[in-house]
């Protein structure tokens, strides 16, 4: 009996992050763009580069067909794929590089886990995740990002408010193209090919060993064959919120003492 109470006491003393769910009050924002109409349907393609390598099946399709896309990168991915980043930067007419965070942790300002990934856990940690990702993007030679998408694309409402105060827009979506690169190729292709005028697609460009990427590339091609016009988020929506004005990014990834102010325009 004493042994039972000892184990019970130890179990009660452990703090285990909760799994995100409806009861946790997290939100997964939806985002759409202005429709082009039946004669000129428009879709925004957004691709997450969380960590790992680059999926050339998808990138090759984008470069060959000159398809615009918004790429959300983490610090980890930028550091691992500098040559790919340079290729994306060589076509600023096609690619918009935006902020996916420093360490790919969910932008939730209290202790819990989202799909098994420990969240940032505090307002300060959320801010560090956002700004750390932005510093890496700027240090790599890209413009200061305007958009943020956190790991898992789920947020606490208070974290969203703070991120928007920092001058970012939250990049939601309306079509989940590959379920975190977890779908088989045929399912990913079907989901993406079924996107409608005004949709914002989310898919992943960092899992070249998974079959999902093949389906993503085929789905994108199918949409182009249907006559869809692809647009980046910066073209599909109005300018970022007024809170962006005057925001400065500084930190260890920038030259000593340098601050890069961001314009609202």
C-alpha positions as CSV (number, residue, x, y, z in Angstrom):
1,X,0.0,0.0,0.0
2,X,2.8,2.4,0.9
3,X,4.4,1.7,-2.5
4,X,1.1,2.5,-4.2
5,X,0.8,5.9,-2.5
6,X,4.5,6.6,-3.4
7,X,3.8,6.1,-7.1
8,X,0.6,8.0,-6.9
9,X,2.4,11.0,-5.3
10,X,5.1,10.9,-7.9
11,X,2.6,10.8,-10.7
12,X,0.7,13.7,-9.3
13,X,3.9,15.8,-9.1
14,X,4.7,15.5,-12.8
15,X,3.7,18.3,-15.1
16,X,2.7,16.9,-18.5
17,X,1.8,19.3,-21.3
18,X,-1.8,18.9,-22.4
19,X,-2.6,17.8,-25.9
20,X,-4.2,20.5,-27.9
21,X,-7.9,20.1,-28.6
22,X,-11.1,22.1,-28.5
23,X,-11.0,22.3,-24.8
24,X,-7.6,24.0,-24.9
25,X,-9.0,27.0,-26.8
26,X,-6.6,26.8,-29.7
27,X,-7.6,28.1,-33.1
28,X,-6.5,27.2,-36.6
29,X,-7.2,30.4,-38.7
30,X,-8.7,30.1,-42.1
31,X,-7.5,32.4,-44.9
32,X,-8.8,33.0,-48.4
33,X,-7.8,35.5,-51.0
34,X,-9.9,37.6,-53.4
35,X,-11.5,35.5,-56.1
36,X,-10.6,36.0,-59.7
37,X,-14.0,34.8,-61.0
38,X,-14.9,31.9,-63.4
39,X,-12.8,33.3,-66.2
40,X,-9.6,33.8,-64.1
41,X,-9.7,31.7,-60.9
42,X,-6.9,32.6,-58.4
43,X,-5.3,30.4,-55.8
44,X,-2.5,31.2,-53.3
45,X,0.0,28.3,-52.9
46,X,1.9,28.3,-49.5
47,X,4.6,25.8,-48.7
48,X,6.1,25.1,-45.3
49,X,9.8,24.3,-45.0
50,X,9.9,23.2,-41.4
51,X,13.3,21.5,-41.2
52,X,15.2,18.9,-43.2
53,X,15.9,19.1,-46.9
54,X,14.2,20.6,-49.9
55,X,11.7,18.7,-52.1
56,X,12.9,19.2,-55.6
57,X,9.9,17.5,-57.1
58,X,7.8,20.5,-55.9
59,X,10.4,23.2,-56.4
60,X,11.2,21.8,-59.9
61,X,7.6,22.2,-60.9
62,X,7.4,25.7,-59.6
63,X,10.6,26.8,-61.4
64,X,9.7,25.0,-64.7
65,X,6.2,26.3,-64.8
66,X,7.0,29.7,-63.2
67,X,4.4,29.3,-60.5
68,X,4.4,31.9,-57.8
69,X,4.4,30.6,-54.2
70,X,4.9,31.8,-50.6
71,X,7.5,29.8,-48.8
72,X,7.4,29.7,-45.0
73,X,10.9,28.8,-43.7
74,X,12.4,28.1,-40.3
75,X,15.8,29.1,-39.1
76,X,16.8,25.4,-39.2
77,X,15.7,25.0,-42.8
78,X,17.5,28.2,-43.9
79,X,20.7,27.1,-42.3
80,X,20.6,23.6,-43.8
81,X,19.6,24.7,-47.3
82,X,21.5,27.9,-48.1
83,X,21.8,27.1,-51.9
84,X,18.1,26.5,-52.2
85,X,17.4,29.8,-50.4
86,X,19.6,31.5,-53.0
87,X,17.7,29.9,-55.8
88,X,14.4,31.1,-54.4
89,X,15.9,34.6,-53.9
90,X,17.0,34.7,-57.5
91,X,13.3,34.8,-58.6
92,X,11.7,37.4,-56.4
93,X,9.0,37.7,-59.0
94,X,7.9,34.1,-58.1
95,X,8.8,33.5,-54.5
96,X,8.0,35.3,-51.3
97,X,10.0,34.0,-48.3
98,X,8.1,34.3,-45.0
99,X,8.5,33.4,-41.3
100,X,7.8,29.8,-40.0
101,X,9.7,30.4,-36.8
102,X,13.1,29.8,-35.4
103,X,12.8,26.3,-33.9
104,X,9.4,25.1,-35.3
105,X,7.5,25.3,-32.0
106,X,3.8,26.0,-31.9
107,X,2.9,29.7,-31.2
108,X,1.0,29.0,-28.0
109,X,1.8,31.1,-25.0
110,X,1.0,28.5,-22.3
111,X,2.5,25.1,-21.6
112,X,0.9,22.3,-23.7
113,X,1.7,20.2,-26.7
114,X,0.2,20.4,-30.1
115,X,0.2,17.1,-32.0
116,X,2.9,16.0,-29.6
117,X,5.1,19.1,-30.2
118,X,5.8,21.2,-27.0
119,X,4.5,24.7,-27.5
120,X,6.5,27.9,-26.9
121,X,4.8,28.1,-23.6
122,X,5.0,31.8,-22.7
123,X,4.5,35.2,-24.5
124,X,8.2,35.8,-24.4
125,X,9.0,32.4,-26.0
126,X,6.4,33.0,-28.7
127,X,8.0,36.4,-29.5
128,X,11.5,34.7,-29.6
129,X,10.2,32.1,-32.0
130,X,8.8,34.7,-34.3
131,X,11.7,37.1,-34.3
132,X,14.3,34.4,-34.4
133,X,12.8,33.1,-37.7
134,X,12.7,36.7,-39.1
135,X,16.3,37.3,-38.2
136,X,17.4,34.2,-40.1
137,X,15.5,35.3,-43.2
138,X,17.0,38.8,-43.1
139,X,20.5,37.5,-42.5
140,X,20.1,35.2,-45.5
141,X,19.5,38.3,-47.7
142,X,15.7,38.3,-48.0
143,X,13.4,41.2,-47.1
144,X,11.9,41.4,-43.6
145,X,9.0,39.0,-43.5
146,X,5.4,40.2,-43.3
147,X,3.7,36.9,-42.6
148,X,4.0,34.4,-39.8
149,X,2.8,30.8,-39.7
150,X,3.6,28.9,-36.6
151,X,4.4,25.2,-36.4
152,X,1.2,23.1,-36.6
153,X,-0.7,26.3,-37.7
154,X,-2.6,26.3,-34.4
155,X,-2.4,29.2,-32.0
156,X,-3.7,30.5,-28.7
157,X,-5.8,33.6,-29.4
158,X,-3.6,35.7,-27.1
159,X,-0.5,34.7,-29.0
160,X,-2.2,35.7,-32.3
161,X,-2.9,39.1,-30.8
162,X,0.7,39.6,-29.7
163,X,2.1,38.4,-33.1
164,X,-0.2,40.9,-34.9
165,X,1.0,43.6,-32.5
166,X,4.5,42.8,-33.7
167,X,3.5,43.7,-37.2
168,X,2.8,40.3,-38.7
169,X,-0.2,38.8,-40.4
170,X,-1.1,35.2,-39.5
171,X,-1.0,32.9,-42.5
172,X,-4.0,30.7,-42.2
173,X,-5.2,28.5,-45.1
174,X,-8.4,27.0,-46.5
175,X,-7.0,23.7,-48.1
176,X,-4.7,21.3,-46.3
177,X,-2.9,19.8,-49.3
178,X,-0.8,17.1,-47.7
179,X,-1.7,16.8,-44.0
180,X,1.8,17.6,-42.8
181,X,3.4,15.6,-45.7
182,X,1.7,12.6,-44.3
183,X,-0.6,11.7,-47.2
184,X,0.1,9.3,-50.0
185,X,0.8,10.9,-53.3
186,X,-2.7,10.2,-54.8
187,X,-4.5,11.7,-51.9
188,X,-2.3,14.9,-51.8
189,X,-2.8,15.3,-55.6
190,X,-6.6,14.9,-55.3
191,X,-6.8,17.5,-52.4
192,X,-4.7,20.1,-54.2
193,X,-6.3,19.6,-57.6
194,X,-9.7,20.1,-56.0
195,X,-8.8,23.6,-54.7
196,X,-11.3,26.4,-55.7
197,X,-11.1,30.0,-56.7
198,X,-9.9,32.0,-53.7
199,X,-8.4,29.1,-51.8
200,X,-5.1,29.3,-49.9
201,X,-3.3,25.9,-50.0
202,X,-0.9,24.7,-47.4
203,X,1.6,21.9,-48.2
204,X,5.1,21.0,-47.3
205,X,8.3,21.3,-49.3
206,X,10.8,19.8,-46.8
207,X,10.1,16.0,-47.0
208,X,11.6,14.7,-50.3
209,X,11.6,11.1,-49.0
210,X,7.8,11.0,-48.6
211,X,5.4,10.3,-51.4
212,X,3.2,13.3,-50.5
213,X,5.6,15.6,-52.4
214,X,5.0,13.8,-55.6
215,X,1.3,14.3,-55.2
216,X,1.7,18.0,-54.3
217,X,3.7,18.6,-57.5
218,X,1.1,16.8,-59.6
219,X,-1.8,18.6,-57.9
220,X,-0.2,22.0,-58.6
221,X,0.3,21.0,-62.3
222,X,-3.3,19.9,-62.6
223,X,-4.5,23.3,-61.3
224,X,-2.3,25.1,-63.8
225,X,-3.7,22.9,-66.6
226,X,-7.2,24.1,-65.5
227,X,-6.2,27.7,-66.0
228,X,-5.7,28.7,-62.4
229,X,-3.6,31.8,-61.8
230,X,-1.3,31.3,-58.8
231,X,-0.6,34.3,-56.6
232,X,1.6,34.9,-53.6
233,X,0.0,36.1,-50.4
234,X,1.5,39.6,-50.8
235,X,-0.4,39.9,-54.1
236,X,-3.5,38.1,-53.1
237,X,-4.3,40.3,-50.1
238,X,-4.0,43.9,-49.1
239,X,-0.9,45.4,-47.4
240,X,0.0,44.2,-43.9
241,X,-1.5,45.7,-40.9
242,X,-0.6,49.2,-39.7
243,X,1.2,47.5,-36.7
244,X,4.0,46.6,-39.1
245,X,5.2,50.2,-39.3
246,X,8.4,50.9,-37.5
247,X,9.0,47.3,-36.4
248,X,12.7,46.6,-36.1
249,X,14.5,43.3,-36.0
250,X,17.8,42.9,-34.2
251,X,19.7,40.1,-32.7
252,X,22.7,37.8,-33.0
253,X,22.0,36.8,-36.6
254,X,22.4,40.4,-37.7
255,X,25.7,42.3,-37.8
256,X,26.5,43.9,-34.5
257,X,24.4,47.0,-33.8
258,X,22.4,46.7,-37.0
259,X,18.6,47.1,-36.9
260,X,16.5,46.6,-40.0
261,X,13.3,48.6,-39.8
262,X,10.3,47.3,-41.7
263,X,8.1,49.5,-43.8
264,X,4.3,49.2,-43.7
265,X,4.1,49.4,-47.5
